[in-house]
Amino acid sequence: MAVFAGTALLLAMAGIYGVMAYAVTRRTGEFGIRIALGASGGNILRLVLGQGIVTALIGVGIGLPARWRSPGH
């Protein structure tokens, strides 16, 4: 059971990394414009991390109720 849980955790981490990498790649131009208009690197980092936290919380919000409704629990 621990091996499957560990594998699931690694897959989830890889998935979140992939989604965040894709989102940052898509928004690189926007970040450049923000920096040109005076945003600091910290502001850009906060923007990206905030989006990542929201993505993770949405996943937890969907996953926990799904876990509690599963027949094995």
N, CA, C and O atoms as CSV, one atom per row, in Angstrom:
chain,resi,resn,atom,element,x,y,z
A,1,MET,N,N,0.834,-1.183,0.000
A,1,MET,CA,C,0.000,0.000,0.000
A,1,MET,C,C,0.883,1.253,0.000
A,1,MET,O,O,0.585,2.227,-0.692
A,2,ALA,N,N,1.965,1.223,0.776
A,2,ALA,CA,C,2.851,2.393,0.856
A,2,ALA,C,C,3.516,2.669,-0.494
A,2,ALA,O,O,3.733,3.826,-0.856
A,3,VAL,N,N,3.836,1.616,-1.230
A,3,VAL,CA,C,4.460,1.801,-2.543
A,3,VAL,C,C,3.479,2.489,-3.494
A,3,VAL,O,O,3.860,3.402,-4.227
A,4,PHE,N,N,2.231,2.058,-3.482
A,4,PHE,CA,C,1.228,2.692,-4.335
A,4,PHE,C,C,0.981,4.140,-3.915
A,4,PHE,O,O,0.825,5.013,-4.769
A,5,ALA,N,N,0.945,4.398,-2.622
A,5,ALA,CA,C,0.756,5.767,-2.142
A,5,ALA,C,C,1.927,6.646,-2.559
A,5,ALA,O,O,1.733,7.784,-2.987
A,6,GLY,N,N,3.141,6.121,-2.434
A,6,GLY,CA,C,4.315,6.881,-2.848
A,6,GLY,C,C,4.321,7.151,-4.337
A,6,GLY,O,O,4.679,8.245,-4.776
A,7,THR,N,N,3.926,6.160,-5.113
A,7,THR,CA,C,3.842,6.338,-6.568
A,7,THR,C,C,2.795,7.386,-6.920
A,7,THR,O,O,3.021,8.222,-7.796
A,8,ALA,N,N,1.661,7.347,-6.248
A,8,ALA,CA,C,0.611,8.340,-6.495
A,8,ALA,C,C,1.102,9.743,-6.151
A,8,ALA,O,O,0.820,10.701,-6.870
A,9,LEU,N,N,1.835,9.855,-5.052
A,9,LEU,CA,C,2.370,11.160,-4.662
A,9,LEU,C,C,3.355,11.674,-5.706
A,9,LEU,O,O,3.313,12.850,-6.066
A,10,LEU,N,N,4.234,10.814,-6.192
A,10,LEU,CA,C,5.193,11.226,-7.218
A,10,LEU,C,C,4.487,11.639,-8.509
A,10,LEU,O,O,4.877,12.617,-9.146
A,11,LEU,N,N,3.453,10.897,-8.894
A,11,LEU,CA,C,2.698,11.258,-10.093
A,11,LEU,C,C,1.985,12.599,-9.923
A,11,LEU,O,O,1.931,13.403,-10.854
A,12,ALA,N,N,1.448,12.829,-8.746
A,12,ALA,CA,C,0.769,14.100,-8.489
A,12,ALA,C,C,1.765,15.258,-8.545
A,12,ALA,O,O,1.474,16.310,-9.114
A,13,MET,N,N,2.935,15.056,-7.955
A,13,MET,CA,C,3.955,16.114,-7.978
A,13,MET,C,C,4.414,16.388,-9.403
A,13,MET,O,O,4.596,17.545,-9.781
A,14,ALA,N,N,4.603,15.345,-10.193
A,14,ALA,CA,C,5.010,15.521,-11.585
A,14,ALA,C,C,3.917,16.234,-12.381
A,14,ALA,O,O,4.211,17.065,-13.240
A,15,GLY,N,N,2.673,15.912,-12.096
A,15,GLY,CA,C,1.556,16.563,-12.783
A,15,GLY,C,C,1.462,18.038,-12.462
A,15,GLY,O,O,1.264,18.859,-13.358
A,16,ILE,N,N,1.602,18.383,-11.198
A,16,ILE,CA,C,1.553,19.798,-10.802
A,16,ILE,C,C,2.725,20.546,-11.412
A,16,ILE,O,O,2.565,21.669,-11.891
A,17,TYR,N,N,3.914,19.926,-11.398
A,17,TYR,CA,C,5.078,20.554,-12.026
A,17,TYR,C,C,4.818,20.800,-13.509
A,17,TYR,O,O,5.120,21.880,-14.017
A,18,GLY,N,N,4.269,19.827,-14.196
A,18,GLY,CA,C,3.995,19.962,-15.622
A,18,GLY,C,C,2.998,21.066,-15.920
A,18,GLY,O,O,3.189,21.846,-16.852
A,19,VAL,N,N,1.943,21.134,-15.138
A,19,VAL,CA,C,0.924,22.172,-15.338
A,19,VAL,C,C,1.524,23.550,-15.083
A,19,VAL,O,O,1.266,24.493,-15.831
A,20,MET,N,N,2.324,23.664,-14.028
A,20,MET,CA,C,2.935,24.963,-13.713
A,20,MET,C,C,3.953,25.363,-14.784
A,20,MET,O,O,4.005,26.527,-15.180
A,21,ALA,N,N,4.758,24.413,-15.255
A,21,ALA,CA,C,5.729,24.716,-16.306
A,21,ALA,C,C,5.020,25.188,-17.575
A,21,ALA,O,O,5.467,26.130,-18.230
A,22,TYR,N,N,3.929,24.536,-17.912
A,22,TYR,CA,C,3.151,24.930,-19.084
A,22,TYR,C,C,2.570,26.333,-18.905
A,22,TYR,O,O,2.624,27.155,-19.820
A,23,ALA,N,N,2.017,26.598,-17.729
A,23,ALA,CA,C,1.405,27.906,-17.472
A,23,ALA,C,C,2.449,29.018,-17.522
A,23,ALA,O,O,2.193,30.086,-18.079
A,24,VAL,N,N,3.609,28.777,-16.951
A,24,VAL,CA,C,4.665,29.799,-16.962
A,24,VAL,C,C,5.161,30.028,-18.381
A,24,VAL,O,O,5.409,31.168,-18.774
A,25,THR,N,N,5.308,28.963,-19.150
A,25,THR,CA,C,5.758,29.101,-20.538
A,25,THR,C,C,4.764,29.921,-21.342
A,25,THR,O,O,5.152,30.769,-22.146
A,26,ARG,N,N,3.497,29.669,-21.124
A,26,ARG,CA,C,2.464,30.420,-21.851
A,26,ARG,C,C,2.433,31.893,-21.470
A,26,ARG,O,O,2.029,32.731,-22.277
A,27,ARG,N,N,2.859,32.225,-20.238
A,27,ARG,CA,C,2.749,33.596,-19.742
A,27,ARG,C,C,4.084,34.341,-19.750
A,27,ARG,O,O,4.184,35.412,-19.151
A,28,THR,N,N,5.100,33.809,-20.403
A,28,THR,CA,C,6.419,34.448,-20.404
A,28,THR,C,C,6.347,35.865,-20.972
A,28,THR,O,O,6.971,36.779,-20.432
A,29,GLY,N,N,5.611,36.050,-22.030
A,29,GLY,CA,C,5.460,37.393,-22.607
A,29,GLY,C,C,4.804,38.359,-21.636
A,29,GLY,O,O,5.216,39.513,-21.513
A,30,GLU,N,N,3.784,37.878,-20.952
A,30,GLU,CA,C,3.103,38.713,-19.946
A,30,GLU,C,C,4.069,39.114,-18.838
A,30,GLU,O,O,4.071,40.259,-18.387
A,31,PHE,N,N,4.886,38.165,-18.407
A,31,PHE,CA,C,5.851,38.476,-17.342
A,31,PHE,C,C,6.850,39.521,-17.820
A,31,PHE,O,O,7.225,40.414,-17.059
A,32,GLY,N,N,7.281,39.418,-19.066
A,32,GLY,CA,C,8.200,40.411,-19.617
A,32,GLY,C,C,7.588,41.797,-19.630
A,32,GLY,O,O,8.257,42.775,-19.295
A,33,ILE,N,N,6.328,41.890,-20.012
A,33,ILE,CA,C,5.642,43.186,-20.024
A,33,ILE,C,C,5.510,43.730,-18.608
A,33,ILE,O,O,5.718,44.920,-18.376
A,34,ARG,N,N,5.165,42.864,-17.666
A,34,ARG,CA,C,5.041,43.301,-16.269
A,34,ARG,C,C,6.368,43.835,-15.740
A,34,ARG,O,O,6.402,44.852,-15.047
A,35,ILE,N,N,7.460,43.147,-16.067
A,35,ILE,CA,C,8.779,43.604,-15.619
A,35,ILE,C,C,9.125,44.926,-16.291
A,35,ILE,O,O,9.680,45.818,-15.650
A,36,ALA,N,N,8.802,45.064,-17.579
A,36,ALA,CA,C,9.072,46.310,-18.292
A,36,ALA,C,C,8.283,47.475,-17.691
A,36,ALA,O,O,8.733,48.620,-17.731
A,37,LEU,N,N,7.123,47.185,-17.144
A,37,LEU,CA,C,6.303,48.236,-16.533
A,37,LEU,C,C,6.648,48.475,-15.070
A,37,LEU,O,O,6.029,49.317,-14.419
A,38,GLY,N,N,7.632,47.743,-14.544
A,38,GLY,CA,C,8.107,48.035,-13.201
A,38,GLY,C,C,7.890,46.972,-12.146
A,38,GLY,O,O,8.221,47.190,-10.980
A,39,ALA,N,N,7.345,45.833,-12.519
A,39,ALA,CA,C,7.145,44.779,-11.526
A,39,ALA,C,C,8.504,44.176,-11.165
A,39,ALA,O,O,9.376,44.027,-12.020
A,40,SER,N,N,8.667,43.838,-9.903
A,40,SER,CA,C,9.923,43.225,-9.470
A,40,SER,C,C,9.858,41.712,-9.696
A,40,SER,O,O,8.796,41.141,-9.945
A,41,GLY,N,N,11.028,41.090,-9.601
A,41,GLY,CA,C,11.077,39.633,-9.722
A,41,GLY,C,C,10.267,38.964,-8.631
A,41,GLY,O,O,9.665,37.913,-8.855
A,42,GLY,N,N,10.246,39.567,-7.441
A,42,GLY,CA,C,9.456,39.025,-6.333
A,42,GLY,C,C,7.970,39.038,-6.628
A,42,GLY,O,O,7.244,38.119,-6.250
A,43,ASN,N,N,7.519,40.084,-7.306
A,43,ASN,CA,C,6.099,40.150,-7.673
A,43,ASN,C,C,5.735,39.053,-8.663
A,43,ASN,O,O,4.677,38.434,-8.556
A,44,ILE,N,N,6.613,38.819,-9.620
A,44,ILE,CA,C,6.367,37.763,-10.608
A,44,ILE,C,C,6.375,36.399,-9.920
A,44,ILE,O,O,5.523,35.553,-10.192
A,45,LEU,N,N,7.347,36.195,-9.024
A,45,LEU,CA,C,7.420,34.932,-8.290
A,45,LEU,C,C,6.158,34.709,-7.465
A,45,LEU,O,O,5.613,33.605,-7.442
A,46,ARG,N,N,5.694,35.761,-6.787
A,46,ARG,CA,C,4.469,35.663,-5.988
A,46,ARG,C,C,3.272,35.313,-6.866
A,46,ARG,O,O,2.409,34.534,-6.462
A,47,LEU,N,N,3.220,35.885,-8.057
A,47,LEU,CA,C,2.131,35.602,-8.996
A,47,LEU,C,C,2.135,34.126,-9.404
A,47,LEU,O,O,1.087,33.480,-9.419
A,48,VAL,N,N,3.311,33.601,-9.731
A,48,VAL,CA,C,3.426,32.214,-10.165
A,48,VAL,C,C,3.134,31.262,-9.009
A,48,VAL,O,O,2.388,30.296,-9.175
A,49,LEU,N,N,3.717,31.526,-7.837
A,49,LEU,CA,C,3.477,30.654,-6.685
A,49,LEU,C,C,2.019,30.690,-6.247
A,49,LEU,O,O,1.464,29.667,-5.847
A,50,GLY,N,N,1.401,31.858,-6.320
A,50,GLY,CA,C,-0.017,31.963,-5.977
A,50,GLY,C,C,-0.870,31.105,-6.893
A,50,GLY,O,O,-1.813,30.449,-6.450
A,51,GLN,N,N,-0.529,31.117,-8.175
A,51,GLN,CA,C,-1.271,30.279,-9.126
A,51,GLN,C,C,-1.048,28.802,-8.815
A,51,GLN,O,O,-1.979,28.002,-8.906
A,52,GLY,N,N,0.172,28.439,-8.451
A,52,GLY,CA,C,0.466,27.046,-8.104
A,52,GLY,C,C,-0.279,26.596,-6.871
A,52,GLY,O,O,-0.774,25.470,-6.820
A,53,ILE,N,N,-0.366,27.460,-5.875
A,53,ILE,CA,C,-1.081,27.117,-4.644
A,53,ILE,C,C,-2.567,26.944,-4.936
A,53,ILE,O,O,-3.200,26.024,-4.419
A,54,VAL,N,N,-3.116,27.813,-5.749
A,54,VAL,CA,C,-4.530,27.691,-6.108
A,54,VAL,C,C,-4.773,26.376,-6.851
A,54,VAL,O,O,-5.757,25.686,-6.586
A,55,THR,N,N,-3.876,26.028,-7.779
A,55,THR,CA,C,-4.011,24.766,-8.513
A,55,THR,C,C,-3.973,23.573,-7.564
A,55,THR,O,O,-4.782,22.652,-7.677
A,56,ALA,N,N,-3.018,23.598,-6.622
A,56,ALA,CA,C,-2.901,22.491,-5.668
A,56,ALA,C,C,-4.134,22.409,-4.764
A,56,ALA,O,O,-4.622,21.316,-4.480
A,57,LEU,N,N,-4.632,23.549,-4.318
A,57,LEU,CA,C,-5.808,23.544,-3.448
A,57,LEU,C,C,-7.056,23.041,-4.177
A,57,LEU,O,O,-7.901,22.370,-3.585
A,58,ILE,N,N,-7.160,23.366,-5.445
A,58,ILE,CA,C,-8.284,22.835,-6.223
A,58,ILE,C,C,-8.189,21.317,-6.296
A,58,ILE,O,O,-9.195,20.623,-6.146
A,59,GLY,N,N,-6.981,20.795,-6.526
A,59,GLY,CA,C,-6.783,19.352,-6.565
A,59,GLY,C,C,-7.112,18.691,-5.244
A,59,GLY,O,O,-7.741,17.633,-5.218
A,60,VAL,N,N,-6.693,19.303,-4.146
A,60,VAL,CA,C,-7.010,18.770,-2.814
A,60,VAL,C,C,-8.509,18.847,-2.567
A,60,VAL,O,O,-9.101,17.924,-2.008
A,61,GLY,N,N,-9.123,19.951,-2.986
A,61,GLY,CA,C,-10.560,20.120,-2.800
A,61,GLY,C,C,-11.379,19.092,-3.561
A,61,GLY,O,O,-12.462,18.710,-3.118
A,62,ILE,N,N,-10.880,18.647,-4.687
A,62,ILE,CA,C,-11.572,17.606,-5.450
A,62,ILE,C,C,-11.209,16.222,-4.930
A,62,ILE,O,O,-12.061,15.337,-4.856
A,63,GLY,N,N,-9.941,16.039,-4.572
A,63,GLY,CA,C,-9.454,14.719,-4.189
A,63,GLY,C,C,-9.947,14.227,-2.841
A,63,GLY,O,O,-10.299,13.056,-2.700
A,64,LEU,N,N,-9.977,15.108,-1.849
A,64,LEU,CA,C,-10.396,14.669,-0.511
A,64,LEU,C,C,-11.851,14.203,-0.462
A,64,LEU,O,O,-12.123,13.126,0.069
A,65,PRO,N,N,-12.784,14.976,-0.995
A,65,PRO,CA,C,-14.160,14.458,-0.999
A,65,PRO,C,C,-14.306,13.168,-1.813
A,65,PRO,O,O,-15.095,12.292,-1.461
A,66,ALA,N,N,-13.543,13.060,-2.897
A,66,ALA,CA,C,-13.599,11.830,-3.692
A,66,ALA,C,C,-13.075,10.652,-2.869
A,66,ALA,O,O,-13.602,9.544,-2.962
A,67,ARG,N,N,-12.058,10.888,-2.081
A,67,ARG,CA,C,-11.495,9.828,-1.227
A,67,ARG,C,C,-12.504,9.411,-0.170
A,67,ARG,O,O,-12.672,8.219,0.089
A,68,TRP,N,N,-13.168,10.364,0.436
A,68,TRP,CA,C,-14.122,10.044,1.490
A,68,TRP,C,C,-15.354,9.322,0.954
A,68,TRP,O,O,-16.024,8.608,1.700
A,69,ARG,N,N,-15.653,9.497,-0.304
A,69,ARG,CA,C,-16.815,8.837,-0.906
A,69,ARG,C,C,-16.455,7.468,-1.469
A,69,ARG,O,O,-17.343,6.728,-1.894
A,70,SER,N,N,-15.175,7.117,-1.480
A,70,SER,CA,C,-14.782,5.851,-2.088
A,70,SER,C,C,-15.307,4.684,-1.250
A,70,SER,O,O,-15.407,4.796,-0.028
A,71,PRO,N,N,-15.641,3.570,-1.895
A,71,PRO,CA,C,-16.242,2.430,-1.199
A,71,PRO,C,C,-15.324,1.789,-0.172
A,71,PRO,O,O,-15.811,1.180,0.780
A,72,GLY,N,N,-14.004,1.908,-0.335
A,72,GLY,CA,C,-13.078,1.248,0.583
A,72,GLY,C,C,-12.904,1.966,1.900
A,72,GLY,O,O,-12.244,1.438,2.794
A,73,HIS,N,N,-13.459,3.128,2.054
A,73,HIS,CA,C,-13.229,3.911,3.274
A,73,HIS,C,C,-14.254,3.680,4.316
A,73,HIS,O,O,-14.184,4.272,5.393
